[in-house]
Amino acid sequence: MRGEVMIYDPKKSSWSLFATGLHEPLGMLVVDDKEILIMQLPELTRIRDTDGDGIADDYETVYDDFGMTANYHEFAYGPVKDSKGNLYIALNSASSGGDISPEVRGTYNADGKGEQRAMFAVVPYRGWIMKITPEGKAIPFASGFRSPNGLVLDENDNLYVTDNQGDWVASSPLYHVREGQFYGHPASLVWDDRWNKGNPFEWSTDSLDQLRDKPAVIFPHDVIANSPTQPIVVRKGMNMDHFLGQLLIGEMNTERIVRVMLEDIDGMTQGATTILLQGQGLRKGNNRLAIAPDGSLWTGQTDHGWLGDRGIQKIIATNRVPFDIKNIRLEKDGFELEFTKPFSDAPASDITPLLAVKKYNYHYHAKYGSPRINETEVRILQATEDHKTNKLKLNLGKMEKGFVYEIKIDSLYSKDRRDTLTNKIVAYTVKKTK
């Protein structure tokens, strides 16, 4: 909020000022102990300490060839770096709740704005993910984003991006972002060189729906996450090997960090989400996550005019493995749940009444968010337990793509009776069936 970069020394428990004068910096990538890349509102900036005194003295513009209208909602996020040295940043769409300046940066195109109160992109490349090569060339990578507040690359250079509920975004999603794809918000299409069809807001909803790549995971609103932020990948050394390779994602509106389990179904990435941590001293506004060398999880919190808190919290996972859903996998006729520890040795017939399953989906439309639609209770036809592998298979019959399947577990005990899952919810987005 103050446009400053501070460095913390854990050995001395002290903070020092490294850089000042930045405009709403919302992301940084540490290169080494003397150089940091900062994504601030107007540009991606390289900041260096050239004389070794611990204070930045060289500020270099890396990339600023994107439009600005002075609209308050034109935030910028990233950067993240892939194994080939490419950087990825995200540019927010502007909000109809704010004004634009008579003087703008970049070409102005009125077709990037509809008549209704909605997010807009009248200058390039609002609502885009941009790729910047090691040579400094900027490539428009993917479009259709409203407020892509979180980016992460996994060890295979798969790019995942969160977006926030609003117009054209029914409930907050996580996308597996691929080059050249469109992800749903029409405004940014006017900056796609392949687009020659005028104002995209005048296109039918069905036509736009056919163009878009659907979410890998939908976070059910008021259930899992209302405003998801930065994802990170669970790595070794965090005392969380039971969730190794999965994503942890911050949440702004509640005292919560959520977890995402992904899988590949015939080349399509999809999966499920559940709550990792809620309350227990955690505050709201969890906007940026980082893993320290000692494996602890740090969360930077902000309110920035919305619901949240301000500050930094350190979270340490104990050596004790929690009783939780370790993973969930789609089957042709249901799901396979894997638990972190042995679960109740009761027969499946006794466990089934503890589970409730329902499915639903959402409207894709210009309105802000969407209620659940087509909500239906799903009967568990059969449950099969395998106590040797800590797995429980649920036969639900024919699975339907385009639905979120929500599984609620109530009062399922671990075998040692030390832990119980009560009101545990996991929500799987079926993008493709087996």
C-alpha positions in Angstrom: 0.0 0.0 0.0 2.9 2.4 0.7 4.8 1.3 -2.5 7.8 0.0 -0.5 9.8 -3.2 -0.6 11.0 -4.4 2.8 13.5 -7.2 3.5 13.2 -9.3 6.6 16.3 -10.9 8.3 15.0 -13.9 10.3 18.3 -14.2 12.2 18.0 -10.7 13.6 14.2 -10.5 13.5 14.6 -7.1 11.8 13.2 -5.3 8.8 15.1 -3.0 6.4 13.8 -0.7 3.6 15.1 -1.9 0.2 13.0 0.2 -2.3 10.5 3.1 -2.3 8.4 5.0 -4.7 6.4 2.1 -6.3 2.8 2.3 -7.4 0.7 -0.5 -6.0 3.2 -3.3 -6.3 1.3 -6.5 -6.2 3.9 -9.1 -7.1 7.6 -9.7 -7.0 10.2 -12.3 -8.1 13.5 -12.4 -6.3 16.4 -12.9 -8.7 19.1 -12.8 -6.1 20.1 -10.9 -2.9 20.7 -7.7 -5.0 17.9 -7.8 -7.6 14.1 -8.1 -7.6 11.5 -7.9 -10.4 8.5 -6.0 -9.3 5.1 -5.9 -11.0 3.7 -2.5 -10.2 0.6 -0.7 -11.6 2.3 1.0 -14.6 5.1 -1.4 -15.4 7.3 -4.4 -14.7 10.4 -3.1 -13.0 13.8 -4.5 -12.3 15.2 -3.1 -9.0 18.9 -3.5 -8.2 21.3 -2.7 -5.3 24.4 -2.0 -7.3 26.7 -0.8 -4.5 25.9 -3.5 -2.0 24.6 -1.1 0.8 21.3 -3.0 1.1 19.2 -0.3 -0.6 18.1 -0.3 -4.2 19.6 2.4 -6.4 18.8 1.3 -9.9 15.2 1.1 -11.2 14.9 -0.3 -14.8 11.7 -0.6 -16.8 11.4 -4.1 -18.2 8.0 -3.9 -19.8 5.3 -1.1 -19.9 3.8 -1.5 -23.3 0.3 -2.1 -22.1 -2.6 0.4 -21.8 -3.8 2.4 -18.8 -6.8 4.6 -18.3 -6.2 5.6 -14.7 -9.2 3.4 -13.7 -8.7 2.2 -10.1 -9.2 -1.4 -11.0 -6.4 -1.8 -13.5 -4.2 -3.8 -11.2 -1.3 -5.9 -12.5 0.0 -9.2 -11.1 3.0 -11.5 -11.3 5.7 -12.1 -12.5 6.2 -15.8 -12.5 9.1 -17.4 -14.4 9.2 -20.7 -16.4 12.1 -23.1 -16.9 13.1 -21.3 -20.2 13.3 -17.9 -18.6 10.0 -16.6 -19.9 8.0 -14.3 -17.5 4.2 -14.2 -17.2 2.2 -11.3 -15.9 -1.6 -10.6 -15.6 -3.4 -7.4 -16.4 -6.7 -6.7 -14.7 -9.8 -5.5 -16.6 -11.0 -2.0 -15.7 -14.2 -1.5 -13.7 -17.4 0.4 -14.6 -17.5 1.4 -11.0 -14.6 3.8 -11.7 -13.8 6.6 -14.1 -11.2 6.8 -16.9 -8.9 9.7 -17.6 -9.3 11.9 -20.7 -5.7 11.0 -21.5 -5.0 7.3 -21.7 -1.9 5.2 -22.4 -2.1 3.1 -25.5 -4.6 2.9 -28.3 -8.3 3.4 -27.3 -10.9 1.0 -28.6 -14.5 1.6 -27.5 -15.5 -1.9 -28.5 -13.8 -3.2 -25.4 -16.7 -1.9 -23.3 -20.3 -2.9 -23.3 -23.3 -0.8 -22.5 -24.1 -2.7 -19.3 -22.2 -2.1 -16.0 -19.3 -4.5 -16.5 -15.6 -4.8 -16.5 -14.0 -3.4 -19.7 -10.8 -3.3 -21.7 -10.6 -0.2 -23.9 -6.8 -0.2 -24.0 -4.4 -3.0 -24.6 -4.0 -5.7 -23.0 -6.4 -5.4 -20.1 -7.8 -8.9 -19.2 -4.8 -10.7 -20.7 -1.9 -12.9 -19.5 1.2 -11.6 -21.1 4.4 -13.6 -21.8 7.7 -11.8 -21.8 10.7 -13.7 -23.4 14.2 -13.5 -22.0 15.0 -11.2 -25.0 12.3 -8.8 -23.8 9.7 -9.5 -26.4 6.1 -9.3 -25.1 3.6 -11.9 -26.4 -0.2 -11.7 -25.7 -0.6 -15.2 -24.2 -4.2 -15.7 -23.2 -7.3 -13.5 -22.9 -10.7 -13.4 -21.2 -9.8 -12.6 -17.6 -11.7 -10.4 -15.2 -9.4 -10.1 -12.2 -6.6 -12.7 -12.4 -5.1 -12.1 -9.0 -3.0 -15.2 -8.8 -0.4 -17.0 -11.1 1.7 -20.0 -10.5 3.8 -22.4 -12.6 4.3 -26.0 -11.6 7.5 -28.0 -12.2 6.3 -28.9 -15.7 5.7 -25.2 -16.6 1.9 -25.6 -16.5 0.5 -22.1 -15.8 -2.5 -21.8 -13.4 -4.4 -18.6 -12.8 -7.2 -17.7 -10.4 -9.9 -15.3 -11.3 -12.6 -13.6 -9.2 -16.4 -13.8 -9.3 -18.2 -11.0 -11.1 -19.7 -10.3 -14.5 -19.1 -13.3 -16.8 -17.5 -15.1 -13.9 -20.2 -17.2 -12.2 -18.1 -18.4 -9.3 -14.4 -17.9 -8.8 -12.4 -20.3 -10.9 -8.9 -21.7 -11.3 -7.8 -22.0 -14.9 -5.1 -24.1 -16.5 -4.0 -21.4 -18.9 -2.8 -22.4 -22.4 -1.4 -20.1 -25.1 -4.0 -18.6 -27.5 -7.0 -19.6 -25.5 -10.0 -17.4 -24.3 -11.2 -17.8 -20.8 -14.6 -16.1 -20.8 -14.7 -12.3 -20.2 -15.5 -10.7 -23.6 -13.8 -7.3 -23.1 -10.2 -8.4 -23.9 -11.1 -10.1 -27.2 -10.8 -6.7 -29.0 -7.0 -7.0 -28.4 -6.7 -10.4 -30.0 -5.2 -10.1 -33.5 -7.5 -12.9 -34.7 -10.6 -10.9 -33.6 -12.4 -9.1 -36.4 -16.0 -9.2 -35.3 -16.6 -5.8 -33.7 -17.8 -5.3 -30.1 -17.7 -8.8 -28.4 -20.4 -7.6 -25.9 -22.8 -7.7 -28.8 -22.2 -11.4 -29.5 -24.6 -13.9 -28.1 -23.8 -15.6 -24.9 -23.9 -19.0 -26.6 -21.3 -17.9 -29.2 -19.0 -16.6 -26.5 -19.5 -19.8 -24.5 -18.4 -21.9 -27.4 -15.2 -19.9 -27.6 -14.1 -20.1 -24.0 -11.9 -22.7 -22.2 -13.7 -23.7 -19.1 -12.2 -23.7 -15.5 -10.2 -26.6 -14.3 -11.7 -26.0 -10.9 -14.6 -23.9 -9.7 -14.6 -22.6 -6.1 -18.2 -22.8 -4.9 -19.1 -19.3 -3.7 -19.8 -19.0 0.1 -18.7 -22.7 0.4 -14.9 -22.8 -0.4 -13.7 -19.4 -1.6 -15.2 -16.1 -2.6 -12.1 -14.2 -3.6 -9.1 -16.6 -4.3 -5.7 -15.2 -4.7 -2.2 -16.5 -5.3 -1.6 -20.3 -5.7 1.6 -21.9 -4.6 2.8 -25.5 -5.1 3.4 -27.7 -2.0 7.0 -28.8 -2.0 9.2 -31.0 0.2 10.3 -29.6 3.5 6.9 -28.1 4.5 5.8 -31.1 6.7 3.1 -31.5 4.1 4.4 -34.4 1.9 0.9 -35.9 2.1 -0.2 -33.0 -0.2 3.0 -32.8 -2.2 2.5 -31.1 -5.6 -0.9 -29.9 -4.8 -1.9 -26.2 -4.8 -2.5 -24.0 -1.8 -4.4 -20.8 -2.6 -5.1 -17.7 -0.5 -8.6 -16.3 0.2 -9.4 -12.7 0.8 -12.8 -12.6 2.3 -12.5 -15.3 5.0 -9.9 -16.5 7.4 -9.0 -19.3 5.1 -6.4 -21.0 2.8 -7.8 -23.6 0.4 -6.3 -26.6 -1.3 -6.6 -27.8 -4.9 -6.1 -31.4 -6.2 -5.6 -31.7 -9.9 -5.5 -34.6 -12.3 -5.2 -35.1 -16.1 -8.2 -36.7 -17.9 -7.2 -37.5 -21.5 -5.2 -34.3 -21.8 -7.7 -32.2 -19.8 -6.7 -30.7 -16.4 -9.4 -30.7 -13.8 -9.9 -31.5 -10.2 -11.2 -30.6 -6.8 -10.9 -28.1 -4.0 -11.3 -28.2 -0.3 -10.4 -26.1 2.8 -6.9 -26.5 4.1 -6.9 -24.1 7.0 -9.7 -22.0 8.5 -9.5 -19.7 11.6 -7.0 -21.0 14.2 -5.6 -17.5 14.4 -5.4 -16.9 10.6 -6.7 -13.5 9.5 -8.5 -12.4 6.4 -7.0 -10.8 3.3 -4.6 -13.6 2.4 -3.4 -12.1 -0.9 0.2 -13.4 -1.3 1.8 -16.7 -0.2 5.4 -17.6 0.0 7.4 -20.6 1.2 10.4 -19.8 3.3 13.7 -21.8 3.1 12.7 -23.6 6.4 9.4 -24.8 4.8 7.1 -22.4 6.7 4.3 -20.8 4.9 4.1 -17.0 4.9 0.9 -15.1 4.0 0.8 -11.4 3.2 -2.6 -9.8 4.0 -4.3 -6.7 2.7 -7.7 -5.1 2.6 -7.0 -2.5 -0.2 -10.5 -1.1 0.1 -12.2 -4.4 0.4 -12.7 -7.0 3.1 -9.5 -8.2 4.6 -6.7 -7.4 7.1 -3.2 -6.0 6.9 0.0 -7.7 7.9 2.1 -10.9 7.5 1.6 -14.2 9.2 3.8 -17.2 9.4 2.2 -20.7 9.4 4.1 -23.8 10.5 2.8 -27.3 9.8 3.5 -29.8 12.6 5.0 -33.2 12.1 1.5 -34.7 12.8 -0.3 -35.8 9.7 -3.9 -34.6 9.8 -6.8 -36.8 9.0 -8.0 -35.4 5.7 -8.9 -36.2 2.1 -5.4 -36.7 0.5 -6.7 -36.8 -3.0 -9.8 -37.4 -5.1 -9.9 -39.0 -8.5 -12.6 -39.2 -11.1 -13.9 -42.7 -12.0 -16.2 -43.6 -14.9 -19.1 -44.0 -12.5 -18.1 -41.8 -9.5 -15.0 -40.9 -7.4 -12.2 -42.5 -5.5 -11.4 -40.8 -2.2 -8.0 -41.3 -0.7 -7.4 -40.4 2.9 -4.2 -39.3 4.6 -4.6 -41.9 7.3 -6.6 -45.1 7.8 -10.3 -44.4 8.3 -13.0 -46.1 10.3 -12.9 -49.9 9.9 -16.6 -50.0 9.8 -18.1 -51.5 6.6 -18.9 -49.2 3.7 -22.6 -49.7 4.4 -22.1 -47.9 7.7 -19.9 -45.1 6.2 -22.3 -44.3 3.3 -24.9 -42.5 5.5 -22.1 -40.1 6.6 -21.7 -38.8 3.1 -24.0 -36.6 1.0 -23.4 -35.8 -2.6 -25.0 -33.2 -4.8 -24.2 -31.7 -8.2 -24.9 -28.2 -9.7 -23.5 -25.8 -12.2 -23.8 -22.1 -13.0 -25.0 -19.6 -15.6 -22.4 -18.1 -17.9 -23.8 -14.6 -18.4 -23.1 -10.9 -18.2 -24.6 -10.6 -14.7 -22.5 -10.4 -11.6 -22.0 -14.0 -10.4 -24.6 -16.7 -10.7 -26.7 -18.7 -8.3 -26.4 -22.5 -8.4 -28.6 -24.0 -11.1 -29.6 -27.5 -11.9 -28.8 -28.5 -8.3 -29.6 -32.1 -7.6 -29.0 -34.6 -4.9 -26.9 -37.6 -6.1 -27.5 -41.0 -4.6 -24.6 -43.1 -3.7 -25.4 -46.4 -5.4 -22.5 -48.3 -3.8 -19.5 -47.6 -1.6 -16.4 -49.8 -1.6 -13.7 -49.4 1.0 -10.0 -50.5 0.8 -8.5 -50.1 4.2 -5.0 -51.2 3.0 -4.7 -48.1 0.7 -7.0 -45.8 2.7 -9.3 -45.5 -0.2 -13.1 -45.3 -0.5 -14.8 -45.6 -3.9 -18.2 -44.1 -4.5 -20.4 -45.4 -7.3 -22.7 -42.5 -8.4 -23.8 -43.9 -11.7 -23.4 -41.9 -14.9 -21.2 -38.8 -14.4 -22.0 -35.5 -16.2 -19.5 -33.0 -17.5 -20.1 -29.3 -16.8 -21.1 -30.0 -13.2 -19.5 -29.4 -9.8 -19.9 -32.5 -7.6 -20.0 -31.5 -4.0 -19.3 -34.2 -1.4 -19.9 -33.5 2.2 -18.6 -35.9 4.9 -20.0 -35.7 8.4 -18.4 -37.4 11.5 -16.0 -39.9 9.7 -13.4 -41.0 12.2 -9.8 -42.0 11.7 -9.1 -45.6 12.6 -7.2 -44.6 15.7 -10.3 -42.4 16.7 -7.9 -39.4 17.3 -9.4 -37.3 14.5 -12.8 -36.8 12.8 -13.9 -35.2 9.6 -17.0 -33.1 10.4 -18.8 -31.0 7.8 -15.8 -31.6 5.5 -16.6 -30.5 1.9 -14.7 -31.3 -1.3 -15.9 -30.0 -4.6 -14.8 -31.6 -7.9 -15.4 -29.8 -11.2 -16.1 -32.3 -13.9 -14.8 -30.7 -17.1 -14.5 -34.0 -18.9 -15.8 -37.5 -18.0 -13.9 -40.8 -18.4 
